[in-house]
Amino acid sequence: MVKKSSIEDLNNLKKKEKGFNLPLYTLVEGTDVFGKGFNEKTTLSYISHNGSSFWLKNSVPVGSELKIIIDLPPNLTKEKALKLIIKGKVVFIEAPEDQNSRHRVSIRFENKYIIRADG
């Protein structure tokens, strides 16, 4: 169960940051709560200069490191297929409503990122 104060803290953080609700295709790589590596395709739901949020079926622990690979829209990249690769630590997890639902995971970015050509 998610504590109310955790939700308030996340909402306060979003109010302080300028971010975007961008539904970009994203690949998430990391280690689940059982220590098993995973790759999961999802859609980014929010991004700012400090972090992002997305929905995952895999359960991940708070504090774990994830790598996200975001497909950048062609209209932002002069029609080139580019990907933004960035790592971050899980800072917040919203519990699913039922067993078959996804978790909303929020990460705080590290300071470095990579943009590479797709392929």
DRENPA-3360 file (N, C-alpha, C; in nm, 2 decimals, always signed):
BEGIN
1 = MVKKSSIE = +0.09/-0.12/+0.00/+0.00/+0.00/+0.00/+0.09/+0.12/+0.00 ~ +0.05/+0.22/-0.07/+0.13/+0.35/-0.08/+0.08/+0.44/+0.03 ~ +0.18/+0.50/+0.10/+0.15/+0.59/+0.20/+0.11/+0.73/+0.14 ~ +0.02/+0.79/+0.21/-0.03/+0.92/+0.16/+0.08/+1.02/+0.15 ~ +0.17/+1.02/+0.25/+0.28/+1.12/+0.24/+0.37/+1.10/+0.12 ~ +0.39/+0.97/+0.08/+0.47/+0.95/-0.04/+0.41/+1.01/-0.16 ~ +0.28/+1.00/-0.18/+0.21/+1.05/-0.29/+0.21/+1.21/-0.28 ~ +0.20/+1.27/-0.17/+0.21/+1.41/-0.15/+0.35/+1.46/-0.19;
9 = DLNNLKKK = +0.45/+1.38/-0.14/+0.59/+1.42/-0.18/+0.61/+1.42/-0.33 ~ +0.56/+1.31/-0.39/+0.58/+1.30/-0.54/+0.50/+1.42/-0.61 ~ +0.38/+1.45/-0.57/+0.31/+1.56/-0.63/+0.38/+1.69/-0.60 ~ +0.43/+1.71/-0.49/+0.51/+1.84/-0.46/+0.63/+1.85/-0.55 ~ +0.70/+1.74/-0.57/+0.82/+1.73/-0.66/+0.78/+1.77/-0.80 ~ +0.67/+1.72/-0.85/+0.62/+1.75/-0.98/+0.58/+1.90/-1.00 ~ +0.53/+1.95/-0.89/+0.49/+2.09/-0.90/+0.61/+2.18/-0.91 ~ +0.72/+2.15/-0.85/+0.84/+2.23/-0.85/+0.92/+2.21/-0.98;
17 = EKGFNLPL = +0.90/+2.10/-1.05/+0.98/+2.08/-1.17/+0.89/+2.10/-1.29 ~ +0.95/+2.15/-1.40/+0.88/+2.16/-1.52/+0.90/+2.03/-1.60 ~ +0.79/+1.96/-1.63/+0.80/+1.83/-1.70/+0.70/+1.82/-1.80 ~ +0.70/+1.71/-1.87/+0.61/+1.69/-1.98/+0.54/+1.55/-1.97 ~ +0.42/+1.54/-2.00/+0.35/+1.42/-2.01/+0.36/+1.37/-2.15 ~ +0.46/+1.30/-2.18/+0.50/+1.25/-2.32/+0.48/+1.10/-2.33 ~ +0.39/+1.05/-2.41/+0.37/+0.91/-2.43/+0.47/+0.85/-2.53 ~ +0.60/+0.84/-2.49/+0.71/+0.80/-2.58/+0.73/+0.65/-2.55;
25 = YTLVEGTD = +0.76/+0.57/-2.66/+0.79/+0.43/-2.64/+0.93/+0.42/-2.57 ~ +0.93/+0.33/-2.47/+1.05/+0.32/-2.39/+1.08/+0.17/-2.36 ~ +1.21/+0.14/-2.35/+1.25/+0.01/-2.31/+1.32/+0.03/-2.17 ~ +1.27/-0.05/-2.07/+1.33/-0.04/-1.94/+1.41/-0.16/-1.91 ~ +1.54/-0.14/-1.87/+1.62/-0.26/-1.83/+1.66/-0.24/-1.68 ~ +1.66/-0.36/-1.61/+1.70/-0.35/-1.47/+1.69/-0.49/-1.41 ~ +1.69/-0.49/-1.28/+1.68/-0.61/-1.20/+1.55/-0.61/-1.11 ~ +1.48/-0.71/-1.12/+1.35/-0.71/-1.04/+1.37/-0.75/-0.89;
33 = VFGKGFNE = +1.27/-0.76/-0.82/+1.28/-0.78/-0.67/+1.34/-0.92/-0.64 ~ +1.34/-1.01/-0.74/+1.40/-1.14/-0.72/+1.54/-1.15/-0.76 ~ +1.60/-1.04/-0.81/+1.74/-1.04/-0.85/+1.76/-1.08/-0.99 ~ +1.65/-1.10/-1.07/+1.65/-1.14/-1.21/+1.65/-1.02/-1.30 ~ +1.74/-1.02/-1.40/+1.74/-0.91/-1.50/+1.62/-0.92/-1.59 ~ +1.57/-0.80/-1.63/+1.46/-0.79/-1.72/+1.47/-0.68/-1.82 ~ +1.40/-0.69/-1.93/+1.38/-0.59/-2.03/+1.23/-0.58/-2.05 ~ +1.17/-0.46/-2.04/+1.03/-0.45/-2.06/+1.00/-0.32/-2.14;
41 = KTTLSYIS = +0.92/-0.34/-2.24/+0.87/-0.23/-2.32/+0.75/-0.17/-2.25 ~ +0.75/-0.04/-2.25/+0.64/+0.04/-2.19/+0.63/+0.17/-2.26 ~ +0.55/+0.26/-2.21/+0.53/+0.39/-2.26/+0.56/+0.49/-2.14 ~ +0.65/+0.59/-2.17/+0.68/+0.69/-2.08/+0.55/+0.77/-2.05 ~ +0.53/+0.80/-1.92/+0.41/+0.88/-1.89/+0.45/+1.02/-1.85 ~ +0.57/+1.04/-1.80/+0.61/+1.18/-1.75/+0.76/+1.18/-1.76 ~ +0.81/+1.30/-1.79/+0.96/+1.32/-1.79/+0.99/+1.47/-1.76 ~ +1.09/+1.49/-1.68/+1.14/+1.62/-1.65/+1.30/+1.61/-1.66;
49 = HNGSSFWL = +1.37/+1.72/-1.63/+1.51/+1.72/-1.63/+1.57/+1.63/-1.52 ~ +1.49/+1.60/-1.42/+1.54/+1.52/-1.30/+1.49/+1.38/-1.30 ~ +1.39/+1.34/-1.37/+1.34/+1.21/-1.37/+1.22/+1.18/-1.46 ~ +1.17/+1.06/-1.44/+1.05/+1.02/-1.52/+0.97/+0.92/-1.45 ~ +0.85/+0.89/-1.51/+0.76/+0.79/-1.46/+0.71/+0.71/-1.57 ~ +0.68/+0.58/-1.54/+0.63/+0.49/-1.64/+0.57/+0.37/-1.57 ~ +0.50/+0.28/-1.64/+0.43/+0.17/-1.58/+0.50/+0.04/-1.62 ~ +0.52/-0.04/-1.52/+0.59/-0.17/-1.54/+0.51/-0.29/-1.48;
57 = KNSVPVGS = +0.52/-0.40/-1.55/+0.47/-0.53/-1.49/+0.56/-0.59/-1.39 ~ +0.69/-0.57/-1.42/+0.80/-0.63/-1.33/+0.80/-0.54/-1.21 ~ +0.82/-0.61/-1.09/+0.83/-0.54/-0.96/+0.98/-0.51/-0.94 ~ +1.00/-0.39/-0.91/+1.14/-0.35/-0.88/+1.15/-0.28/-0.74 ~ +1.26/-0.30/-0.67/+1.27/-0.23/-0.54/+1.31/-0.09/-0.55 ~ +1.26/-0.01/-0.45/+1.30/+0.13/-0.43/+1.45/+0.13/-0.41 ~ +1.52/+0.22/-0.48/+1.66/+0.23/-0.47/+1.74/+0.16/-0.57 ~ +1.67/+0.07/-0.65/+1.74/+0.00/-0.76/+1.76/+0.09/-0.88;
65 = ELKIIIDL = +1.87/+0.05/-0.95/+1.90/+0.13/-1.07/+1.83/+0.07/-1.20 ~ +1.77/+0.16/-1.28/+1.71/+0.12/-1.40/+1.77/+0.20/-1.52 ~ +1.78/+0.14/-1.63/+1.82/+0.21/-1.75/+1.70/+0.22/-1.84 ~ +1.67/+0.34/-1.89/+1.56/+0.36/-1.98/+1.61/+0.40/-2.12 ~ +1.56/+0.34/-2.22/+1.59/+0.38/-2.36/+1.47/+0.43/-2.43 ~ +1.47/+0.56/-2.46/+1.35/+0.62/-2.51/+1.36/+0.65/-2.66 ~ +1.26/+0.61/-2.73/+1.26/+0.64/-2.88/+1.22/+0.79/-2.89 ~ +1.31/+0.87/-2.94/+1.28/+1.01/-2.97/+1.20/+1.03/-3.09;
73 = PPNLTKEK = +1.10/+1.12/-3.09/+1.02/+1.14/-3.20/+1.10/+1.19/-3.32 ~ +1.07/+1.14/-3.44/+1.14/+1.19/-3.56/+1.14/+1.34/-3.58 ~ +1.03/+1.40/-3.55/+1.01/+1.55/-3.57/+1.11/+1.63/-3.48 ~ +1.16/+1.56/-3.37/+1.25/+1.63/-3.28/+1.40/+1.60/-3.33 ~ +1.42/+1.51/-3.41/+1.55/+1.46/-3.44/+1.58/+1.47/-3.59 ~ +1.52/+1.57/-3.66/+1.54/+1.59/-3.81/+1.53/+1.46/-3.89 ~ +1.42/+1.39/-3.85/+1.38/+1.26/-3.92/+1.48/+1.15/-3.90 ~ +1.57/+1.16/-3.81/+1.66/+1.05/-3.78/+1.61/+0.96/-3.66;
81 = ALKLIIKG = +1.63/+0.83/-3.67/+1.58/+0.75/-3.56/+1.69/+0.75/-3.45 ~ +1.66/+0.82/-3.34/+1.75/+0.84/-3.23/+1.69/+0.79/-3.10 ~ +1.77/+0.74/-3.01/+1.73/+0.70/-2.88/+1.80/+0.77/-2.77 ~ +1.73/+0.81/-2.66/+1.79/+0.87/-2.55/+1.80/+0.76/-2.44 ~ +1.93/+0.74/-2.40/+1.96/+0.64/-2.30/+2.00/+0.71/-2.17 ~ +1.93/+0.67/-2.06/+1.96/+0.74/-1.93/+1.93/+0.64/-1.82 ~ +2.02/+0.65/-1.72/+2.00/+0.57/-1.60/+1.94/+0.65/-1.48 ~ +1.88/+0.58/-1.39/+1.82/+0.65/-1.28/+1.79/+0.55/-1.17;
89 = KVVFIEAP = +1.77/+0.60/-1.05/+1.73/+0.52/-0.93/+1.58/+0.53/-0.90 ~ +1.52/+0.42/-0.87/+1.38/+0.42/-0.83/+1.36/+0.49/-0.70 ~ +1.27/+0.59/-0.70/+1.25/+0.67/-0.59/+1.10/+0.66/-0.54 ~ +1.02/+0.60/-0.62/+0.88/+0.59/-0.58/+0.81/+0.48/-0.66 ~ +0.73/+0.40/-0.60/+0.65/+0.30/-0.67/+0.51/+0.31/-0.62 ~ +0.41/+0.32/-0.72/+0.27/+0.32/-0.68/+0.22/+0.18/-0.70 ~ +0.16/+0.12/-0.60/+0.11/-0.01/-0.60/+0.00/-0.03/-0.70 ~ -0.01/-0.14/-0.77/-0.12/-0.16/-0.87/-0.25/-0.18/-0.80;
97 = EDQNSRHR = -0.36/-0.16/-0.87/-0.49/-0.18/-0.81/-0.53/-0.32/-0.80 ~ -0.48/-0.41/-0.89/-0.50/-0.55/-0.87/-0.37/-0.63/-0.91 ~ -0.37/-0.76/-0.90/-0.25/-0.84/-0.92/-0.20/-0.83/-1.06 ~ -0.29/-0.82/-1.16/-0.25/-0.82/-1.30/-0.22/-0.68/-1.35 ~ -0.22/-0.58/-1.27/-0.20/-0.44/-1.31/-0.05/-0.41/-1.31 ~ -0.01/-0.30/-1.37/+0.13/-0.26/-1.37/+0.15/-0.16/-1.25 ~ +0.27/-0.15/-1.21/+0.32/-0.06/-1.11/+0.36/+0.07/-1.18 ~ +0.33/+0.19/-1.12/+0.38/+0.31/-1.17/+0.51/+0.33/-1.10;
105 = VSIRFENK = +0.62/+0.34/-1.17/+0.76/+0.36/-1.12/+0.81/+0.49/-1.16 ~ +0.87/+0.56/-1.06/+0.93/+0.69/-1.08/+1.08/+0.68/-1.05 ~ +1.16/+0.74/-1.14/+1.30/+0.73/-1.11/+1.36/+0.87/-1.12 ~ +1.47/+0.89/-1.04/+1.55/+1.02/-1.05/+1.67/+0.99/-1.13 ~ +1.70/+1.07/-1.23/+1.81/+1.05/-1.32/+1.94/+1.07/-1.26 ~ +2.04/+1.00/-1.32/+2.18/+1.03/-1.29/+2.21/+1.16/-1.38 ~ +2.33/+1.21/-1.37/+2.37/+1.33/-1.44/+2.40/+1.31/-1.58 ~ +2.43/+1.19/-1.63/+2.48/+1.17/-1.76/+2.37/+1.09/-1.85;
113 = YIIRADG = +2.38/+1.12/-1.98/+2.29/+1.05/-2.07/+2.36/+1.03/-2.20 ~ +2.30/+0.95/-2.29/+2.36/+0.92/-2.42/+2.24/+0.93/-2.52 ~ +2.28/+0.99/-2.63/+2.18/+0.99/-2.75/+2.26/+0.91/-2.86 ~ +2.19/+0.81/-2.91/+2.25/+0.73/-3.01/+2.16/+0.70/-3.13 ~ +2.21/+0.67/-3.24/+2.13/+0.63/-3.36/+2.07/+0.50/-3.33 ~ +1.95/+0.48/-3.38/+1.88/+0.35/-3.36/+1.94/+0.26/-3.46 ~ +1.97/+0.14/-3.41/+2.02/+0.03/-3.50/+2.15/-0.02/-3.47;
% end
